[in-house]
Amino acid sequence: MGPRWNRLLSEAAKFMAVGGVATLVAFLLFNYLVHGFWTRFGGFMSSQPIAAYVIANLIGMVISYRGTRSWAFRHREPVHADGGRTAFLVINLATMLIPTTCLWFSRHVLGLTDPLSDNISANVIGATMGTVTRFYLYRTWVFRHPQTPGLPATLLERWNEEELAED
């Protein structure tokens, strides 16, 4: 495989590891808030699953940013003056619509309110679609390689290969 594919696979693996930790935290928090643990009465936000999902994922988002910035895309400089925080936040909030829509559909259209249905709709189907979308958008808008005007493509490619060799 070439250096670009190696970098892509490395970034994807690190991105998935960081996302896995953030998702686990959000998953546990969501289930605690909505369904409770070891109780048959549900969580204290059992009547507000969408709000609970958003709260849980906002906490997961903080974990995700730290891990993504300091590990998954550490070799990529953010292009924005704020370190990519605003773009990261906007992308996360926009892509959070995907799993929340899946959760809403499952609850309000299909009438499924049990923990398994909530988790399949929001944390499996919706989160998978959101993750793929975020990975693409992070690489494109938040942590992309800066463009250097006037530098020939061969020099940029050589710089990328040398940078990859350092990782």
N, CA and C atoms as a LAMMPS dump frame, in Angstrom:
ITEM: TIMESTEP
0
ITEM: NUMBER OF ATOMS
501
ITEM: BOX BOUNDS ff ff ff
-5.0000000000000000e+02 5.0000000000000000e+02
-5.0000000000000000e+02 5.0000000000000000e+02
-5.0000000000000000e+02 5.0000000000000000e+02
ITEM: ATOMS id mol type element x y z
1 1 1 N 0.833 -1.183 0
2 1 2 C 0 0 0
3 1 3 C 0.878 1.247 0
4 2 1 N 0.369 2.289 -0.593
5 2 2 C 1.097 3.543 -0.636
6 2 3 C 0.937 4.324 0.657
7 3 1 N 1.725 5.392 0.783
8 3 2 C 1.682 6.184 2.02
9 3 3 C 0.327 6.842 2.29
10 4 1 N -0.377 7.215 1.244
11 4 2 C -1.687 7.838 1.463
12 4 3 C -2.687 6.852 2.063
13 5 1 N -2.682 5.623 1.553
14 5 2 C -3.572 4.6 2.092
15 5 3 C -3.189 4.246 3.526
16 6 1 N -1.886 4.157 3.786
17 6 2 C -1.435 3.876 5.155
18 6 3 C -1.904 4.961 6.116
19 7 1 N -1.765 6.195 5.699
20 7 2 C -2.212 7.308 6.545
21 7 3 C -3.724 7.249 6.757
22 8 1 N -4.478 7.024 5.692
23 8 2 C -5.931 6.953 5.795
24 8 3 C -6.346 5.839 6.758
25 9 1 N -5.751 4.658 6.615
26 9 2 C -6.099 3.547 7.497
27 9 3 C -5.693 3.822 8.94
28 10 1 N -4.533 4.445 9.131
29 10 2 C -4.089 4.799 10.481
30 10 3 C -5.033 5.812 11.115
31 11 1 N -5.388 6.851 10.36
32 11 2 C -6.314 7.862 10.872
33 11 3 C -7.676 7.248 11.18
34 12 1 N -8.15 6.382 10.285
35 12 2 C -9.465 5.76 10.493
36 12 3 C -9.461 4.887 11.743
37 13 1 N -8.398 4.122 11.955
38 13 2 C -8.32 3.264 13.136
39 13 3 C -8.274 4.095 14.422
40 14 1 N -7.467 5.144 14.426
41 14 2 C -7.389 6.008 15.609
42 14 3 C -8.707 6.731 15.842
43 15 1 N -9.314 7.206 14.762
44 15 2 C -10.602 7.885 14.845
45 15 3 C -11.649 6.953 15.442
46 16 1 N -11.66 5.704 15.009
47 16 2 C -12.616 4.739 15.523
48 16 3 C -12.355 4.414 16.997
49 17 1 N -11.089 4.351 17.4
50 17 2 C -10.765 4.083 18.807
51 17 3 C -11.244 5.229 19.701
52 18 1 N -10.941 6.452 19.298
53 18 2 C -11.393 7.621 20.062
54 18 3 C -12.92 7.672 20.075
55 19 1 N -13.515 7.475 18.923
56 19 2 C -14.974 7.47 18.835
57 19 3 C -15.59 6.359 19.665
58 20 1 N -14.897 5.23 19.758
59 20 2 C -15.394 4.12 20.57
60 20 3 C -15.481 4.489 22.042
61 21 1 N -14.454 5.162 22.546
62 21 2 C -14.467 5.595 23.948
63 21 3 C -15.578 6.623 24.173
64 22 1 N -15.65 7.623 23.295
65 22 2 C -16.686 8.656 23.426
66 22 3 C -18.082 8.049 23.308
67 23 1 N -18.246 7.106 22.401
68 23 2 C -19.533 6.449 22.204
69 23 3 C -19.914 5.607 23.418
70 24 1 N -18.941 4.918 23.999
71 24 2 C -19.217 4.12 25.19
72 24 3 C -19.708 5.002 26.335
73 25 1 N -19.05 6.126 26.548
74 25 2 C -19.477 7.06 27.594
75 25 3 C -20.893 7.562 27.302
76 26 1 N -21.147 7.98 26.063
77 26 2 C -22.474 8.487 25.692
78 26 3 C -23.533 7.388 25.798
79 27 1 N -23.183 6.187 25.392
80 27 2 C -24.096 5.041 25.458
81 27 3 C -24.509 4.754 26.903
82 28 1 N -23.526 4.673 27.796
83 28 2 C -23.821 4.394 29.207
84 28 3 C -24.652 5.512 29.83
85 29 1 N -24.276 6.741 29.548
86 29 2 C -25.002 7.874 30.111
87 29 3 C -26.44 7.93 29.582
88 30 1 N -26.616 7.749 28.276
89 30 2 C -27.955 7.753 27.683
90 30 3 C -28.832 6.684 28.325
91 31 1 N -28.308 5.471 28.424
92 31 2 C -29.094 4.383 28.997
93 31 3 C -29.4 4.612 30.47
94 32 1 N -28.484 5.202 31.19
95 32 2 C -28.746 5.538 32.588
96 32 3 C -29.856 6.597 32.69
97 33 1 N -29.747 7.631 31.869
98 33 2 C -30.737 8.713 31.929
99 33 3 C -32.138 8.261 31.52
100 34 1 N -32.225 7.418 30.5
101 34 2 C -33.537 7.034 29.962
102 34 3 C -34.08 5.756 30.598
103 35 1 N -33.225 4.755 30.738
104 35 2 C -33.711 3.447 31.172
105 35 3 C -33.299 3.093 32.597
106 36 1 N -32.366 3.846 33.176
107 36 2 C -31.895 3.539 34.523
108 36 3 C -31.081 2.252 34.521
109 37 1 N -30.38 2.02 35.595
110 37 2 C -29.645 0.764 35.754
111 37 3 C -30.228 0.041 36.951
112 38 1 N -30.495 -1.221 36.805
113 38 2 C -30.971 -2.066 37.887
114 38 3 C -32.251 -1.537 38.529
115 39 1 N -33.082 -0.951 37.727
116 39 2 C -34.371 -0.489 38.242
117 39 3 C -35.435 -0.78 37.198
118 40 1 N -36.598 -1.08 37.625
119 40 2 C -37.665 -1.372 36.664
120 40 3 C -38.503 -0.145 36.351
121 41 1 N -38.169 1 36.955
122 41 2 C -38.934 2.221 36.743
123 41 3 C -38.325 3.14 35.689
124 42 1 N -37.17 2.814 35.185
125 42 2 C -36.53 3.646 34.176
126 42 3 C -35.736 4.786 34.787
127 43 1 N -35.063 5.519 33.937
128 43 2 C -34.253 6.639 34.383
129 43 3 C -35.097 7.876 34.602
130 44 1 N -34.471 8.893 35.17
131 44 2 C -35.234 10.104 35.465
132 44 3 C -35.54 10.932 34.228
133 45 1 N -34.99 10.557 33.059
134 45 2 C -35.352 11.235 31.807
135 45 3 C -36.06 10.261 30.861
136 46 1 N -36.782 9.294 31.423
137 46 2 C -37.415 8.265 30.592
138 46 3 C -38.443 8.842 29.618
139 47 1 N -39.024 9.972 29.948
140 47 2 C -40.004 10.572 29.039
141 47 3 C -39.366 11.561 28.06
142 48 1 N -38.045 11.743 28.156
143 48 2 C -37.337 12.676 27.279
144 48 3 C -36.098 12.016 26.653
145 49 1 N -36.28 10.974 25.852
146 49 2 C -35.115 10.257 25.319
147 49 3 C -34.264 11.089 24.354
148 50 1 N -34.879 11.972 23.597
149 50 2 C -34.105 12.785 22.653
150 50 3 C -33.198 13.742 23.422
151 51 1 N -33.725 14.417 24.427
152 51 2 C -32.916 15.327 25.246
153 51 3 C -31.803 14.561 25.958
154 52 1 N -32.116 13.376 26.471
155 52 2 C -31.097 12.558 27.136
156 52 3 C -29.998 12.161 26.153
157 53 1 N -30.379 11.836 24.928
158 53 2 C -29.397 11.463 23.906
159 53 3 C -28.479 12.644 23.588
160 54 1 N -29.064 13.813 23.461
161 54 2 C -28.268 15.008 23.16
162 54 3 C -27.306 15.309 24.314
163 55 1 N -27.771 15.27 25.544
164 55 2 C -26.901 15.523 26.707
165 55 3 C -25.761 14.517 26.757
166 56 1 N -26.077 13.244 26.623
167 56 2 C -25.053 12.199 26.673
168 56 3 C -24.019 12.386 25.568
169 57 1 N -24.478 12.755 24.394
170 57 2 C -23.551 12.9 23.274
171 57 3 C -22.77 14.206 23.311
172 58 1 N -23.269 15.221 23.971
173 58 2 C -22.471 16.435 24.166
174 58 3 C -21.27 16.133 25.059
175 59 1 N -21.471 15.311 26.062
176 59 2 C -20.359 14.893 26.922
177 59 3 C -19.39 14.023 26.124
178 60 1 N -19.918 13.112 25.325
179 60 2 C -19.07 12.3 24.458
180 60 3 C -18.3 13.141 23.455
181 61 1 N -18.897 14.251 23.025
182 61 2 C -18.26 15.144 22.056
183 61 3 C -16.991 15.783 22.628
184 62 1 N -17.014 16.138 23.9
185 62 2 C -15.837 16.716 24.534
186 62 3 C -14.7 15.697 24.545
187 63 1 N -15.013 14.468 24.903
188 63 2 C -14.019 13.397 24.901
189 63 3 C -13.499 13.176 23.486
190 64 1 N -14.4 13.179 22.54
191 64 2 C -14.038 12.956 21.14
192 64 3 C -13.098 14.035 20.608
193 65 1 N -13.379 15.294 20.922
194 65 2 C -12.512 16.364 20.423
195 65 3 C -11.095 16.211 20.961
196 66 1 N -10.958 15.981 22.258
197 66 2 C -9.626 15.87 22.859
198 66 3 C -8.842 14.725 22.216
199 67 1 N -9.477 13.577 22.076
200 67 2 C -8.793 12.429 21.495
201 67 3 C -8.498 12.593 20.019
202 68 1 N -9.433 13.172 19.3
203 68 2 C -9.242 13.373 17.865
204 68 3 C -8.131 14.377 17.605
205 69 1 N -8.143 15.472 18.345
206 69 2 C -7.128 16.527 18.152
207 69 3 C -5.743 16.064 18.595
208 70 1 N -5.654 15.396 19.724
209 70 2 C -4.337 15.076 20.276
210 70 3 C -3.792 13.724 19.833
211 71 1 N -4.611 12.884 19.203
212 71 2 C -4.093 11.582 18.81
213 71 3 C -4.428 11.215 17.363
214 72 1 N -5.702 11.139 17.014
215 72 2 C -6.084 10.653 15.683
216 72 3 C -5.567 11.547 14.557
217 73 1 N -5.678 12.866 14.724
218 73 2 C -5.241 13.801 13.694
219 73 3 C -4.139 14.723 14.209
220 74 1 N -3.284 14.216 15.087
221 74 2 C -2.257 15.075 15.695
222 74 3 C -1.248 15.603 14.682
223 75 1 N -1.026 14.897 13.596
224 75 2 C -0.073 15.329 12.583
225 75 3 C -0.68 16.336 11.603
226 76 1 N -1.957 16.59 11.721
227 76 2 C -2.63 17.557 10.846
228 76 3 C -2.891 18.823 11.641
229 77 1 N -2.463 19.914 11.124
230 77 2 C -2.725 21.196 11.775
231 77 3 C -4.136 21.645 11.431
232 78 1 N -4.886 22.101 12.423
233 78 2 C -6.203 22.644 12.095
234 78 3 C -6.059 23.907 11.264
235 79 1 N -6.973 24.093 10.355
236 79 2 C -6.879 25.223 9.446
237 79 3 C -7.525 26.479 10.013
238 80 1 N -8.322 26.317 11.024
239 80 2 C -9.046 27.446 11.601
240 80 3 C -8.288 28.017 12.798
241 81 1 N -8.453 29.295 13.027
242 81 2 C -7.719 29.989 14.085
243 81 3 C -8.045 29.449 15.481
244 82 1 N -9.233 28.933 15.68
245 82 2 C -9.607 28.422 17.006
246 82 3 C -9.232 26.959 17.201
247 83 1 N -8.355 26.445 16.358
248 83 2 C -7.936 25.051 16.476
249 83 3 C -8.956 24.068 15.931
250 84 1 N -9.929 24.562 15.206
251 84 2 C -10.951 23.701 14.628
252 84 3 C -12.117 23.43 15.556
253 85 1 N -12.127 24.067 16.723
254 85 2 C -13.187 23.803 17.704
255 85 3 C -14.584 24.152 17.174
256 86 1 N -14.726 25.305 16.544
257 86 2 C -16.037 25.718 16.045
258 86 3 C -16.517 24.778 14.945
259 87 1 N -15.648 24.47 13.994
260 87 2 C -16.025 23.55 12.917
261 87 3 C -16.363 22.172 13.487
262 88 1 N -15.579 21.718 14.466
263 88 2 C -15.826 20.44 15.119
264 88 3 C -17.21 20.44 15.776
265 89 1 N -17.517 21.508 16.496
266 89 2 C -18.807 21.623 17.174
267 89 3 C -19.959 21.646 16.171
268 90 1 N -19.825 22.432 15.126
269 90 2 C -20.885 22.537 14.117
270 90 3 C -21.105 21.186 13.433
271 91 1 N -20.017 20.518 13.072
272 91 2 C -20.126 19.207 12.419
273 91 3 C -20.8 18.209 13.358
274 92 1 N -20.386 18.19 14.623
275 92 2 C -20.981 17.254 15.573
276 92 3 C -22.458 17.524 15.806
277 93 1 N -22.81 18.789 15.956
278 93 2 C -24.224 19.114 16.169
279 93 3 C -25.054 18.762 14.936
280 94 1 N -24.521 19.044 13.759
281 94 2 C -25.253 18.727 12.528
282 94 3 C -25.406 17.214 12.347
283 95 1 N -24.34 16.461 12.594
284 95 2 C -24.422 15.011 12.396
285 95 3 C -25.159 14.313 13.538
286 96 1 N -25.355 15.012 14.669
287 96 2 C -26.151 14.424 15.75
288 96 3 C -27.62 14.312 15.335
289 97 1 N -27.998 15.057 14.315
290 97 2 C -29.37 14.952 13.803
291 97 3 C -29.659 13.559 13.231
292 98 1 N -28.627 12.896 12.741
293 98 2 C -28.833 11.572 12.134
294 98 3 C -29.322 10.57 13.175
295 99 1 N -28.568 10.32 14.267
296 99 2 C -29.076 9.347 15.242
297 99 3 C -30.312 9.826 16.012
298 100 1 N -30.432 11.129 16.244
299 100 2 C -31.634 11.588 16.955
300 100 3 C -32.875 11.409 16.078
301 101 1 N -32.729 11.563 14.778
302 101 2 C -33.842 11.309 13.861
303 101 3 C -34.205 9.826 13.868
304 102 1 N -33.186 8.964 13.874
305 102 2 C -33.448 7.52 13.944
306 102 3 C -34.171 7.166 15.241
307 103 1 N -33.729 7.758 16.354
308 103 2 C -34.373 7.51 17.646
309 103 3 C -35.814 8.029 17.642
310 104 1 N -36.023 9.228 17.119
311 104 2 C -37.37 9.802 17.034
312 104 3 C -38.283 8.907 16.199
313 105 1 N -37.778 8.468 15.047
314 105 2 C -38.562 7.614 14.148
315 105 3 C -38.943 6.308 14.842
316 106 1 N -37.981 5.701 15.505
317 106 2 C -38.226 4.446 16.202
318 106 3 C -39.279 4.611 17.291
319 107 1 N -39.191 5.696 18.035
320 107 2 C -40.114 5.923 19.148
321 107 3 C -41.49 6.406 18.682
322 108 1 N -41.504 7.39 17.801
323 108 2 C -42.771 8.054 17.468
324 108 3 C -43.491 7.492 16.248
325 109 1 N -42.779 6.889 15.34
326 109 2 C -43.439 6.317 14.158
327 109 3 C -43.657 4.818 14.354
328 110 1 N -42.619 4.118 14.806
329 110 2 C -42.73 2.675 14.992
330 110 3 C -43.294 2.298 16.363
331 111 1 N -43.272 3.243 17.313
332 111 2 C -43.815 2.978 18.648
333 111 3 C -42.954 2.079 19.515
334 112 1 N -41.666 2.007 19.217
335 112 2 C -40.751 1.143 19.971
336 112 3 C -40.061 1.964 21.066
337 113 1 N -40.254 1.587 22.319
338 113 2 C -39.714 2.373 23.428
339 113 3 C -38.808 1.565 24.347
340 114 1 N -38.54 0.323 24.006
341 114 2 C -37.707 -0.51 24.873
342 114 3 C -36.225 -0.183 24.675
343 115 1 N -35.376 -0.543 25.63
344 115 2 C -33.941 -0.222 25.542
345 115 3 C -33.265 -0.778 24.28
346 116 1 N -33.606 -1.986 23.879
347 116 2 C -32.977 -2.566 22.688
348 116 3 C -33.302 -1.755 21.436
349 117 1 N -34.554 -1.379 21.272
350 117 2 C -34.956 -0.579 20.105
351 117 3 C -34.286 0.789 20.11
352 118 1 N -34.254 1.434 21.287
353 118 2 C -33.581 2.734 21.388
354 118 3 C -32.124 2.627 20.981
355 119 1 N -31.452 1.6 21.47
356 119 2 C -30.024 1.465 21.199
357 119 3 C -29.727 1.048 19.762
358 120 1 N -30.561 0.223 19.191
359 120 2 C -30.349 -0.15 17.784
360 120 3 C -30.577 1.062 16.881
361 121 1 N -31.656 1.788 17.135
362 121 2 C -31.966 2.921 16.254
363 121 3 C -30.952 4.053 16.407
364 122 1 N -30.645 4.455 17.633
365 122 2 C -29.764 5.608 17.849
366 122 3 C -28.292 5.23 17.868
367 123 1 N -27.945 4.2 18.638
368 123 2 C -26.536 3.901 18.883
369 123 3 C -25.917 2.901 17.913
370 124 1 N -26.709 2.288 17.068
371 124 2 C -26.139 1.399 16.045
372 124 3 C -26.352 2.018 14.657
373 125 1 N -27.592 2.122 14.244
374 125 2 C -27.885 2.615 12.893
375 125 3 C -27.505 4.095 12.763
376 126 1 N -28.057 4.926 13.617
377 126 2 C -27.8 6.365 13.535
378 126 3 C -26.356 6.735 13.794
379 127 1 N -25.759 6.137 14.822
380 127 2 C -24.371 6.471 15.151
381 127 3 C -23.41 6.025 14.055
382 128 1 N -23.673 4.906 13.421
383 128 2 C -22.812 4.447 12.327
384 128 3 C -22.853 5.426 11.16
385 129 1 N -24.042 5.837 10.775
386 129 2 C -24.16 6.8 9.674
387 129 3 C -23.515 8.133 10.063
388 130 1 N -23.704 8.573 11.289
389 130 2 C -23.102 9.815 11.761
390 130 3 C -21.589 9.752 11.814
391 131 1 N -21.042 8.6 12.213
392 131 2 C -19.59 8.443 12.313
393 131 3 C -18.927 8.527 10.947
394 132 1 N -19.482 7.858 9.975
395 132 2 C -18.917 7.912 8.618
396 132 3 C -18.946 9.346 8.095
397 133 1 N -20.042 10.023 8.32
398 133 2 C -20.175 11.414 7.879
399 133 3 C -19.161 12.313 8.584
400 134 1 N -19.001 12.149 9.91
401 134 2 C -18.051 12.97 10.674
402 134 3 C -16.609 12.742 10.239
403 135 1 N -16.225 11.482 10.007
404 135 2 C -14.85 11.191 9.589
405 135 3 C -14.515 11.956 8.311
406 136 1 N -15.41 11.896 7.349
407 136 2 C -15.189 12.613 6.097
408 136 3 C -15.11 14.123 6.337
409 137 1 N -16.052 14.662 7.092
410 137 2 C -16.092 16.111 7.318
411 137 3 C -14.904 16.601 8.15
412 138 1 N -14.461 15.824 9.138
413 138 2 C -13.281 16.23 9.928
414 138 3 C -12.062 16.339 9.025
415 139 1 N -11.863 15.331 8.185
416 139 2 C -10.694 15.342 7.297
417 139 3 C -10.792 16.451 6.265
418 140 1 N -11.992 16.807 5.877
419 140 2 C -12.181 17.804 4.834
420 140 3 C -12.171 19.225 5.375
421 141 1 N -12.808 19.463 6.535
422 141 2 C -13.016 20.824 7.009
423 141 3 C -12.294 21.204 8.294
424 142 1 N -11.925 20.254 9.122
425 142 2 C -11.356 20.607 10.422
426 142 3 C -9.859 20.365 10.479
427 143 1 N -9.425 19.151 10.155
428 143 2 C -8.021 18.778 10.3
429 143 3 C -7.397 18.426 8.949
430 144 1 N -7.519 19.294 7.997
431 144 2 C -6.963 19.014 6.672
432 144 3 C -5.538 19.562 6.592
433 145 1 N -4.808 19.056 5.613
434 145 2 C -3.46 19.581 5.386
435 145 3 C -3.582 20.975 4.793
436 146 1 N -2.85 21.948 5.32
437 146 2 C -2.923 23.285 4.746
438 146 3 C -2.362 23.297 3.333
439 147 1 N -2.974 24.054 2.484
440 147 2 C -2.509 24.191 1.11
441 147 3 C -1.42 25.259 1.058
442 148 1 N -0.316 24.931 0.454
443 148 2 C 0.78 25.883 0.316
444 148 3 C 0.814 26.347 -1.13
445 149 1 N 0.423 27.599 -1.406
446 149 2 C 0.396 28.061 -2.784
447 149 3 C 1.812 28.112 -3.372
448 150 1 N 1.893 27.707 -4.614
449 150 2 C 3.161 27.798 -5.322
450 150 3 C 4.091 26.61 -5.105
451 151 1 N 3.765 25.696 -4.203
452 151 2 C 4.606 24.545 -3.948
453 151 3 C 4.201 23.428 -4.911
454 152 1 N 5.141 22.912 -5.688
455 152 2 C 4.785 21.864 -6.648
456 152 3 C 4.218 20.631 -5.952
457 153 1 N 3.327 19.925 -6.616
458 153 2 C 2.673 18.753 -6.031
459 153 3 C 3.685 17.704 -5.6
460 154 1 N 4.754 17.52 -6.362
461 154 2 C 5.736 16.498 -6.003
462 154 3 C 6.398 16.816 -4.662
463 155 1 N 6.642 18.107 -4.391
464 155 2 C 7.208 18.491 -3.104
465 155 3 C 6.215 18.237 -1.978
466 156 1 N 4.936 18.529 -2.213
467 156 2 C 3.916 18.253 -1.207
468 156 3 C 3.824 16.76 -0.932
469 157 1 N 3.858 15.946 -1.974
470 157 2 C 3.796 14.505 -1.792
471 157 3 C 5.005 14.007 -1.008
472 158 1 N 6.201 14.539 -1.314
473 158 2 C 7.409 14.137 -0.598
474 158 3 C 7.293 14.537 0.874
475 159 1 N 6.777 15.735 1.142
476 159 2 C 6.598 16.201 2.514
477 159 3 C 5.637 15.281 3.268
478 160 1 N 4.539 14.875 2.614
479 160 2 C 3.577 13.967 3.23
480 160 3 C 4.206 12.62 3.552
481 161 1 N 5.034 12.093 2.624
482 161 2 C 5.696 10.811 2.852
483 161 3 C 6.689 10.901 4.007
484 162 1 N 7.453 11.994 4.081
485 162 2 C 8.406 12.165 5.185
486 162 3 C 7.676 12.3 6.514
487 163 1 N 6.571 13.02 6.505
488 163 2 C 5.787 13.198 7.717
489 163 3 C 5.226 11.85 8.18
490 164 1 N 4.792 11.019 7.239
491 164 2 C 4.264 9.71 7.548
492 164 3 C 5.343 8.81 8.134
493 165 1 N 6.554 8.915 7.611
494 165 2 C 7.659 8.099 8.109
495 165 3 C 7.99 8.435 9.561
496 166 1 N 7.735 9.676 9.983
497 166 2 C 8.004 10.093 11.361
498 166 3 C 7.003 9.494 12.326
499 167 1 N 5.772 9.199 11.858
500 167 2 C 4.717 8.659 12.745
501 167 3 C 5.02 7.295 13.185
